[in-house]
Amino acid sequence: MASAKVFSIHGKGLKFESRADIEPYLKELQGIQGVEEIHLGGNTYGVEACLALAEALKGIYTIKVADFADIFTGRLISEIPQSLGALCDALTDKTSLIELNLSDNAFGGRSAEPMVSFLTNNRTFQVLKLNNNGLGVWGGTTVANALLESAKLSRAEGKPSNLRTVICGRNRLENGSAPVWAEAFAAHGKLVEVRMPQNGIRMEGIAALAKGLSQCPDLQYLDFQDNTCTVSGSRAIALALPSWPSLRILNLSDCLLKPRGGILLAEALEQGSNPKLETLKLQYGEFDHHAINSLAKAISAHLSSLTALELNGNRADPEDECITNIRDALESHGHADALDELDDMEEGDEEEEEEEGEGEEESDKSEEETEVAPAAEKAKPVVDQAADDLADLLGKVSINS
């Protein structure tokens, strides 16, 4: 049974063009005393209808959830900025607001600007959902800059940030917007959930984001799925892991961590800084048996809360000893059923893996623009090299720097 304080016309497939079209629903909305949630998605709203809706919103000071996902289907891109601006402006002074959901609206970059005033000046909301909006680098940078300015204003007033959740996936944010996002995340500092899957972010951007998020010690949920980490991005995440003692969910599937990146991650987890980790998603990461064995050690040593592990699509036979070690480690904590199905694993060739390991070292040096070791110096095996790298980094690099 719907709550008496919830107004919802979600999924009705209605088309609102004019004030007259939406007026009957606005009367119903205004008739709900102390309305806390408004769900409008699955319908389409034109400019005139949005202006009327915005007028109604201005008089509502009890709203906690504004669910405006999927409200512009079929609208011209030229219509959306005015409509979106009116709705966001009507919410700017709402200190009761906790969540704004604008996902699944094809904004494009030009529609980021109408959100700026709200994102900058409403400093009480906690949850921002902007998934699948086509923001691009420019739009993503605009949103991130607005959030950064909000944090600065709060700090100037001596007030802590209230922002706790940011979901901004499938937006083609790429590396260009990552540094500003990283700065915004660090400035807010109290984030508990950050999800940025499928954004075309490469290792440099991932490294920036991980460093920024290392300033958020309460982080519980991090999702970078389907971006690109390689070794340098994996190293940055490994360095940040000790900063997140409350981490429960980590999703790095489809992130191309590579064998050495997998070892860096596993070695960091083996330090015991993330005992609350419940879900670890590492599908299609190109892990070999060395990386998977390292992960088994970490699970056995410190991941007693791990109840969901996804490893499908990596490079080991399901009957390989490394998979057996994973199962044994999970079973030692009473979670024998935690491992997902392994129906798309690739068989790894040990000789090829050693050659690739050496190739990874050279690629990593190029990524980090480090000096190439003398040709006469024999390369260390990938497992030992990764462990040494992590130990050096954890010892020399401050997470808070």
SEVOTI-458224 format. One line per 4 residues: number of its first residue (from 1); their letters; for each residue z, y, x of N, C-alpha, C. Coordinates in steps of 0.2 Angstrom, whole numbers. Example, Ala and Ser with C-alpha at 12.3 -4.5 7.8 and 13.67 -1.06 7.14 Angstrom:
BEGIN
1> as> 39/-28/66/39/-22/62/39/-16/66 | 35/-11/64/36/-5/68/39/0/64
***
This chain:
BEGIN
1> masa> 0/-6/4/0/0/0/0/6/4 | -4/11/3/-5/17/7/1/21/6 | 3/25/12/9/29/11/7/35/7 | 12/38/4/11/44/0/10/50/4
5> kvfs> 11/49/11/10/55/15/3/54/19 | -1/50/17/-8/49/20/-13/50/16 | -18/54/18/-24/56/15/-30/52/18 | -33/48/15/-39/44/18/-45/43/14
9> ihgk> -51/45/16/-57/44/13/-61/40/18 | -58/36/23/-61/33/28/-66/28/25 | -72/28/28/-77/23/27/-80/23/20 | -80/28/17/-83/28/10/-91/30/10
13> glkf> -93/32/16/-100/33/17/-102/39/13 | -98/44/12/-99/50/8/-103/55/13 | -107/60/9/-111/65/13/-109/71/10 | -106/76/14/-103/82/12/-107/88/15
17> esra> -111/91/11/-115/97/13/-112/103/12 | -110/104/6/-107/111/4/-100/111/2 | -97/117/1/-90/117/-1/-89/114/-8 | -94/114/-12/-93/111/-19/-93/103/-18
21> diep> -97/101/-13/-97/93/-12/-90/91/-10 | -86/95/-6/-80/92/-3/-74/95/-7 | -75/100/-11/-69/103/-15/-65/98/-19 | -67/93/-22/-63/88/-26/-58/85/-21
25> ylke> -60/83/-15/-56/79/-10/-51/84/-7 | -53/90/-6/-48/95/-3/-43/96/-8 | -44/96/-15/-39/97/-20/-34/91/-19 | -37/85/-18/-32/79/-18/-28/80/-11
29> lqgi> -31/82/-6/-27/83/0/-22/88/-1 | -23/94/-3/-18/99/-4/-13/97/-9 | -14/92/-13/-9/90/-18/-4/85/-15 | -5/83/-9/0/78/-6/5/82/-2
33> qgve> 11/82/-5/17/86/-2/18/83/5 | 18/87/10/20/84/17/16/79/20 | 9/80/19/4/75/22/5/75/29 | 5/69/32/6/68/39/0/65/42
37> eihl> -4/61/39/-10/58/42/-16/60/38 | -22/62/41/-28/63/38/-34/59/41 | -37/55/37/-42/50/40/-49/52/36 | -54/54/40/-60/57/37/-66/53/39
41> ggnt> -65/48/44/-71/45/47/-75/40/42 | -81/39/45/-86/35/41/-89/39/35 | -89/45/36/-92/50/31/-96/55/36 | -100/59/33/-103/64/37/-103/71/34
45> ygve> -101/76/38/-99/83/36/-104/88/39 | -107/92/34/-111/98/37/-106/104/38 | -109/109/41/-106/115/43/-102/118/37 | -105/119/31/-101/122/26/-95/118/24
49> acla> -96/112/23/-91/107/21/-85/108/27 | -87/108/33/-82/108/38/-78/115/38 | -81/120/36/-78/127/36/-73/127/30 | -75/123/25/-70/123/19/-64/118/21
53> laea> -65/113/24/-60/108/26/-55/112/31 | -58/116/36/-54/120/40/-49/124/37 | -52/127/32/-47/132/28/-42/128/25 | -43/122/22/-38/118/19/-33/116/25
57> lkgi> -35/114/31/-31/112/36/-26/118/39 | -28/124/38/-24/129/41/-18/130/37 | -18/128/31/-11/128/27/-7/122/27 | -9/117/31/-5/111/32/-1/111/38
61> ytik> 5/111/38/10/111/44/14/105/45 | 12/100/42/16/93/43/11/88/46 | 5/89/47/0/84/50/3/81/57 | 2/75/57/4/71/63/-2/68/66
65> vadf> -6/65/62/-12/62/64/-19/65/61 | -23/67/65/-30/70/63/-35/65/65 | -37/61/61/-42/56/63/-49/58/61 | -52/61/65/-59/64/64/-65/60/67
69> adif> -63/54/69/-68/50/72/-74/48/67 | -80/48/70/-86/46/66/-87/51/60 | -88/57/61/-88/62/55/-95/66/55 | -99/65/61/-105/69/61/-112/64/62
73> tgrl> -111/58/59/-117/54/59/-123/57/55 | -129/58/59/-135/61/55/-135/68/56 | -130/71/59/-130/79/60/-134/81/66 | -138/87/65/-141/90/71/-136/92/76
77> isei> -138/91/82/-133/93/88/-132/101/87 | -136/105/84/-135/112/83/-130/113/78 | -128/109/73/-123/110/68/-116/108/71 | -116/104/76/-109/101/77/-104/106/81
81> pqsl> -107/111/85/-102/115/88/-98/119/83 | -102/122/78/-98/127/73/-93/123/69 | -95/117/67/-91/112/63/-85/110/67 | -86/108/73/-81/105/77/-76/111/79
85> galc> -79/117/81/-74/123/82/-70/125/77 | -73/125/71/-68/126/65/-63/122/64 | -64/115/64/-59/110/63/-53/111/69 | -56/111/75/-51/112/81/-47/118/80
89> dalt> -50/124/79/-46/130/78/-41/129/73 | -42/126/67/-37/125/62/-31/121/64 | -32/117/69/-27/113/72/-23/116/78 | -25/121/80/-22/124/87/-15/126/86
93> dkts> -13/128/80/-6/130/79/-2/125/76 | -4/119/76/0/114/72/5/110/77 | 11/112/77/16/110/82/18/103/80 | 16/101/74/18/94/71/13/89/74
97> liel> 7/91/76/2/86/77/4/82/83 | 3/75/83/4/71/88/-3/68/91 | -8/66/86/-14/63/88/-20/66/86 | -25/67/90/-32/70/88/-37/64/90
101> nlsd> -40/62/85/-46/57/87/-52/60/85 | -57/61/90/-63/63/89/-69/58/92 | -67/52/92/-71/47/95/-77/46/90 | -82/43/94/-88/41/90/-92/46/86
105> nafg> -92/52/89/-96/58/87/-100/60/93 | -107/60/91/-112/62/97/-112/69/98 | -107/71/102/-106/78/103/-111/81/108 | -112/77/114/-115/80/120/-111/85/123
109> grsa> -113/87/129/-110/92/133/-108/99/129 | -113/101/125/-113/108/122/-107/108/117 | -105/102/115/-99/102/110/-92/102/113 | -92/102/120/-85/102/123/-82/109/122
113> epmv> -86/114/123/-83/121/123/-79/122/116 | -81/120/110/-77/122/104/-70/118/104 | -69/113/108/-63/110/109/-58/114/114 | -60/118/118/-56/121/123/-50/125/121
117> sflt> -51/129/116/-45/133/113/-39/128/111 | -41/123/107/-36/118/105/-33/114/111 | -37/112/115/-35/108/121/-30/112/126 | -32/118/126/-28/123/130/-21/125/127
121> nnrt> -22/127/121/-16/130/118/-12/126/113 | -14/121/111/-9/116/107/-6/112/112 | 0/113/114/3/109/119/9/105/117 | 8/103/111/13/98/108/10/91/106
125> fqvl> 3/91/105/0/85/104/1/80/110 | 1/73/108/2/68/113/-3/64/115 | -8/63/110/-13/58/110/-20/61/109 | -24/60/114/-31/63/114/-36/57/114
129> klnn> -40/56/109/-45/51/109/-52/54/109 | -56/53/114/-63/55/115/-67/50/117 | -68/45/114/-72/39/116/-79/39/113 | -84/38/117/-91/38/115/-93/44/112
133> nglg> -93/49/116/-95/56/113/-101/59/117 | -103/55/122/-109/58/126/-108/64/130 | -102/65/132/-100/72/135/-104/73/141 | -105/68/145/-108/69/152/-104/73/157
137> vwgg> -106/74/163/-102/77/168/-100/84/166 | -104/88/163/-102/95/161/-97/95/156 | -98/91/150/-94/91/145/-87/88/147 | -87/83/151/-81/80/154/-77/85/158
141> ttva> -81/89/162/-77/94/166/-74/99/162 | -78/101/157/-75/106/152/-68/104/149 | -68/98/147/-62/95/143/-57/95/148 | -58/92/154/-53/91/159/-50/98/162
145> nall> -54/103/162/-52/109/164/-47/112/159 | -49/111/153/-45/114/147/-38/110/147 | -38/104/149/-31/100/149/-28/103/155 | -31/104/161/-28/106/167/-25/113/165
149> esak> -28/118/162/-25/124/160/-19/124/156 | -20/119/151/-14/118/147/-8/116/151 | -9/112/156/-3/110/160/0/115/164 | -5/120/166/-2/125/170/2/130/165
153> lsra> -1/131/159/3/136/155/10/133/153 | 10/126/152/17/123/150/21/124/156 | 19/123/162/23/124/168/25/131/169 | 21/136/168/23/143/168/28/145/163
157> egkp> 29/141/158/34/142/153/40/138/154 | 40/134/159/45/130/161/46/124/156 | 41/122/153/41/116/148/37/110/151 | 40/104/150/36/98/152/30/97/147
161> snlr> 25/93/150/19/92/146/21/86/141 | 18/87/135/19/82/130/13/77/130 | 8/78/134/2/73/134/4/66/136 | 3/61/132/5/54/134/-1/50/135
165> tvic> -6/51/131/-12/46/131/-19/50/131 | -23/48/135/-30/50/136/-35/44/135 | -39/44/130/-44/39/130/-51/43/130 | -55/42/135/-61/45/136/-66/40/139
169> grnr> -68/35/136/-73/30/138/-80/32/135 | -85/28/139/-92/29/136/-94/36/136 | -93/40/141/-95/47/140/-99/49/146 | -101/45/151/-105/46/156/-102/52/161
173> leng> -96/51/162/-92/56/165/-94/57/173 | -95/51/176/-98/50/182/-93/54/188 | -95/54/194/-91/56/199/-90/64/198 | -95/67/196/-95/75/195/-89/77/192
177> sapv> -86/74/187/-81/77/183/-74/74/186 | -74/68/190/-68/65/192/-63/69/195 | -65/73/200/-59/77/203/-55/82/198 | -59/84/193/-55/89/189/-51/85/184
181> waea> -53/79/182/-49/74/178/-43/72/182 | -44/71/188/-38/69/193/-33/74/193 | -35/80/194/-31/86/194/-27/87/188 | -31/86/182/-27/87/176/-22/81/175
185> faah> -24/75/176/-19/70/176/-13/71/180 | -14/73/186/-8/74/190/-4/80/188 | -7/85/185/-3/91/182/1/89/176 | -2/85/172/2/83/166/8/78/168
189> gklv> 7/73/172/12/69/175/16/65/171 | 16/65/164/20/61/160/15/56/156 | 9/55/158/5/50/155/7/43/155 | 6/40/149/8/32/149/2/28/148
193> evrm> -4/31/146/-10/27/144/-16/31/146 | -20/28/150/-27/32/152/-32/26/152 | -37/28/147/-43/23/147/-49/27/148 | -53/25/153/-59/28/155/-65/23/156
197> pqng> -66/18/152/-71/13/153/-78/16/153 | -83/12/156/-90/13/155/-92/21/156 | -90/24/161/-92/31/162/-96/32/169 | -99/27/172/-103/27/177/-99/31/183
201> irme> -93/30/184/-89/33/189/-89/28/195 | -91/31/201/-92/27/207/-85/27/211 | -85/24/217/-79/23/221/-76/29/223 | -80/35/224/-76/41/226/-73/44/220
205> giaa> -76/43/214/-72/46/208/-66/42/207 | -67/35/207/-61/31/206/-55/32/211 | -57/34/217/-52/35/222/-48/42/220 | -52/47/218/-49/53/216/-44/52/210
209> lakg> -47/48/205/-43/47/199/-36/43/200 | -37/38/204/-31/34/206/-26/39/210 | -28/43/214/-23/48/217/-20/52/213 | -24/55/208/-21/59/203/-16/56/198
213> lsqc> -18/50/196/-13/46/192/-7/43/196 | -7/43/202/-1/41/206/4/46/205 | 3/52/202/8/57/200/11/56/193 | 9/50/190/11/49/183/15/42/184
217> pdlq> 22/43/185/26/37/187/27/33/180 | 26/35/174/27/32/168/21/28/166 | 16/28/170/10/25/167/11/17/165 | 8/15/160/9/8/157/2/5/156
221> yldf> -3/9/155/-9/6/153/-15/10/157 | -19/6/161/-24/9/164/-30/5/164 | -36/8/161/-42/5/160/-48/8/163 | -51/5/168/-56/8/172/-62/3/171
225> qdnt> -62/-1/166/-68/-6/165/-75/-3/166 | -79/-7/169/-86/-6/170/-88/1/173 | -84/3/178/-85/8/183/-86/4/189 | -87/8/195/-88/5/201/-82/6/206
229> ctvs> -79/1/209/-73/2/213/-75/1/221 | -79/-5/222/-80/-7/228/-73/-7/232 | -74/-7/239/-68/-8/243/-64/-1/243 | -67/4/244/-63/11/244/-60/12/238
233> gsra> -63/11/232/-59/12/226/-54/8/225 | -55/1/227/-49/-4/226/-43/-2/230 | -45/1/236/-39/3/241/-35/8/238 | -39/13/235/-35/19/232/-31/16/226
237> iala> -33/12/222/-29/9/217/-23/5/219 | -24/1/225/-19/-3/228/-14/2/231 | -16/8/233/-11/13/236/-7/16/230 | -10/16/224/-7/20/219/-2/15/215
241> lpsw> -3/8/215/1/4/212/8/4/212 | 11/6/218/18/6/219/21/12/215 | 17/17/213/19/23/209/20/21/202 | 18/15/200/18/13/192/22/7/191
245> pslr> 29/8/192/33/2/190/33/0/183 | 31/4/179/31/2/172/24/-1/169 | 19/-1/174/13/-4/172/13/-10/168 | 10/-11/162/9/-17/158/2/-20/158
249> ilnl> -3/-15/158/-10/-17/157/-14/-14/162 | -18/-18/166/-22/-15/171/-29/-19/169 | -34/-15/168/-41/-17/166/-46/-15/172 | -48/-19/176/-53/-18/181/-59/-23/181
253> sdcl> -60/-25/175/-66/-30/174/-72/-26/175 | -77/-29/178/-84/-27/179/-84/-20/183 | -79/-20/188/-78/-14/193/-81/-16/200 | -84/-22/201/-86/-23/208/-81/-22/213
257> lkpr> -75/-25/213/-70/-24/218/-72/-27/224 | -76/-33/224/-78/-37/230/-72/-41/233 | -74/-46/237/-68/-50/239/-63/-46/243 | -65/-41/247/-60/-38/251/-56/-33/246
261> ggil> -59/-30/242/-55/-26/237/-50/-30/233 | -52/-36/231/-48/-40/227/-42/-42/231 | -43/-43/238/-37/-45/242/-32/-38/243 | -35/-33/244/-31/-27/244/-27/-26/238
265> laea> -30/-27/232/-26/-26/226/-21/-32/225 | -22/-38/227/-17/-43/227/-12/-42/231 | -13/-40/237/-8/-38/242/-3/-33/240 | -6/-28/236/-2/-23/234/3/-25/228
269> leqg> 0/-30/224/4/-33/218/9/-37/221 | 8/-40/227/13/-45/230/19/-41/233 | 18/-34/233/24/-30/235/30/-30/230 | 28/-32/224/33/-32/219/35/-26/215
273> snpk> 30/-21/216/31/-14/213/30/-14/205 | 26/-19/203/24/-19/196/26/-25/192 | 33/-26/191/36/-32/188/34/-33/181 | 32/-27/178/32/-28/170/24/-29/168
277> letl> 20/-30/173/13/-31/172/12/-38/167 | 9/-36/161/8/-42/156/1/-44/156 | -4/-39/157/-11/-41/156/-15/-38/162 | -19/-43/165/-23/-41/171/-30/-43/170
281> klqy> -34/-39/169/-41/-40/168/-46/-39/174 | -48/-44/177/-52/-44/183/-59/-48/182 | -62/-48/177/-68/-52/176/-74/-49/180 | -78/-53/182/-84/-51/186/-83/-46/191
285> gefd> -78/-47/195/-76/-43/201/-79/-45/207 | -83/-50/208/-85/-53/214/-80/-56/218 | -74/-58/216/-69/-61/220/-71/-68/222 | -70/-69/229/-71/-76/231/-64/-80/231
289> hhai> -64/-86/234/-58/-90/234/-52/-87/238 | -54/-83/243/-49/-79/247/-45/-74/243 | -49/-70/239/-46/-65/235/-42/-68/229 | -45/-74/226/-41/-77/221/-35/-80/223
293> nsla> -35/-83/229/-29/-86/232/-24/-81/234 | -26/-75/236/-21/-69/237/-18/-67/230 | -22/-67/225/-19/-66/218/-14/-71/216 | -15/-77/217/-11/-82/216/-4/-81/219
297> kais> -4/-79/225/2/-78/229/6/-72/226 | 2/-67/224/6/-61/220/9/-63/214 | 5/-67/210/8/-70/203/14/-74/205 | 14/-78/209/19/-83/211/26/-79/213
301> ahls> 24/-73/217/30/-70/220/33/-65/215 | 29/-61/211/32/-56/208/29/-54/200 | 24/-58/198/21/-56/192/24/-61/186 | 30/-62/185/33/-66/181/32/-64/173
305> slta> 30/-58/172/29/-56/165/21/-57/163 | 17/-59/168/10/-59/166/8/-65/161 | 6/-63/155/4/-67/150/-3/-68/148 | -7/-63/151/-14/-63/150/-18/-62/157
309> leln> -22/-66/159/-26/-65/165/-33/-67/164 | -38/-62/165/-45/-63/165/-48/-63/171 | -51/-69/173/-54/-70/180/-62/-72/179 | -64/-73/173/-71/-76/172/-76/-72/175
313> gnra> -81/-75/178/-87/-72/181/-86/-71/188 | -81/-73/191/-80/-72/198/-83/-78/202 | -82/-78/209/-86/-83/213/-81/-89/215 | -80/-93/211/-76/-99/213/-77/-105/207
317> dped> -78/-111/209/-78/-116/204/-72/-117/201 | -72/-118/194/-66/-118/190/-61/-124/193 | -64/-129/196/-60/-134/199/-58/-133/206 | -59/-127/209/-58/-125/216/-50/-125/216
321> ecit> -48/-126/222/-40/-126/224/-37/-119/222 | -41/-114/223/-39/-107/222/-37/-106/214 | -41/-109/210/-40/-109/203/-34/-113/201 | -33/-118/204/-27/-123/203/-21/-119/205
325> nird> -21/-115/211/-16/-111/213/-14/-106/208 | -19/-103/205/-18/-98/200/-14/-101/194 | -17/-107/192/-13/-110/186/-6/-112/188 | -5/-114/194/2/-116/196/6/-110/196
329> ales> 4/-105/198/8/-99/199/10/-96/192 | 5/-96/187/6/-94/180/11/-99/177 | 10/-105/178/15/-110/175/22/-110/178 | 22/-108/184/29/-107/187/33/-102/183
333> hgha> 30/-97/180/34/-92/176/34/-94/168 | 31/-100/166/31/-102/159/25/-100/156 | 20/-98/159/14/-95/156/8/-99/157 | 8/-105/156/2/-110/158/-4/-108/154
337> dald> -4/-105/149/-10/-103/145/-12/-96/146 | -10/-93/151/-11/-86/152/-19/-85/154 | -21/-89/158/-28/-89/161/-33/-89/155 | -38/-85/155/-44/-85/150/-49/-91/152
341> eldd> -54/-92/148/-59/-97/149/-63/-95/155 | -65/-100/159/-69/-99/165/-76/-102/164 | -79/-100/159/-86/-103/158/-92/-99/161 | -91/-94/165/-96/-91/168/-95/-89/175
345> meeg> -91/-94/179/-90/-93/186/-96/-95/190 | -96/-92/196/-101/-93/201/-98/-97/206 | -102/-102/209/-99/-106/214/-100/-102/221 | -95/-101/225/-95/-97/231/-97/-102/237
349> deee> -101/-100/241/-102/-103/248/-98/-100/253 | -94/-104/257/-89/-101/261/-93/-98/267 | -98/-101/269/-102/-97/275/-105/-91/273 | -107/-91/267/-110/-84/264/-104/-79/263
353> eeee> -99/-82/261/-93/-77/260/-91/-74/266 | -91/-78/272/-89/-75/278/-93/-69/280 | -100/-71/279/-105/-66/281/-104/-60/277 | -103/-61/270/-102/-55/266/-96/-51/268
357> gege> -91/-55/270/-85/-51/272/-86/-47/277 | -89/-49/282/-91/-44/288/-95/-39/286 | -100/-40/281/-104/-35/278/-100/-30/275 | -95/-32/271/-91/-27/267/-87/-23/272
361> eesd> -85/-25/278/-81/-21/282/-86/-15/285 | -92/-17/286/-97/-12/288/-98/-7/283 | -99/-9/277/-100/-5/271/-94/0/270 | -88/-3/270/-82/1/269/-81/6/274
365> ksee> -83/5/281/-83/10/286/-88/16/284 | -93/14/281/-98/19/279/-96/23/274 | -93/20/269/-90/23/263/-84/28/265 | -80/26/270/-75/31/272/-77/35/278
369> etev> -83/35/280/-85/39/286/-81/38/292 | -79/32/293/-75/30/299/-79/28/305 | -77/28/311/-80/27/317/-82/19/317 | -88/17/319/-90/10/320/-86/7/326
373> apaa> -83/1/325/-80/-2/330/-85/-4/336 | -83/-4/342/-87/-6/347/-90/-13/346 | -97/-14/348/-100/-20/346/-97/-26/349 | -94/-25/355/-91/-31/358/-84/-33/355
377> ekak> -82/-29/350/-75/-31/347/-77/-36/341 | -74/-41/341/-75/-46/336/-72/-44/329 | -76/-45/324/-73/-43/317/-68/-48/315 | -62/-45/312/-57/-50/309/-60/-53/303
381> pvvd> -57/-59/301/-59/-62/295/-57/-58/289 | -60/-58/284/-59/-53/278/-52/-53/276 | -49/-59/275/-42/-59/273/-37/-56/277 | -38/-57/284/-33/-54/288/-34/-46/289
385> qaad> -41/-44/289/-43/-37/289/-40/-34/283 | -41/-36/277/-39/-33/271/-31/-32/271 | -28/-37/273/-20/-37/273/-18/-32/278 | -21/-32/284/-19/-27/289/-21/-20/287
389> dlad> -27/-19/283/-28/-12/281/-23/-10/276 | -21/-14/271/-16/-12/266/-10/-10/269 | -7/-14/274/-1/-13/277/-1/-6/281 | -7/-5/284/-7/1/288/-7/7/283
393> llgk> -11/6/277/-11/12/273/-5/13/269 | -1/8/267/5/9/264/10/12/268 | 9/11/275/14/13/280/12/20/282 | 6/22/282/4/29/284/2/34/279
397> vsin> 0/32/273/-2/37/268/3/37/263 | 6/43/261/10/44/256/7/45/249 | 9/41/244/6/41/238/7/48/235 | 12/52/237/13/58/234/10/64/237
401> s> 6/62/242/3/68/246/-3/70/242
***
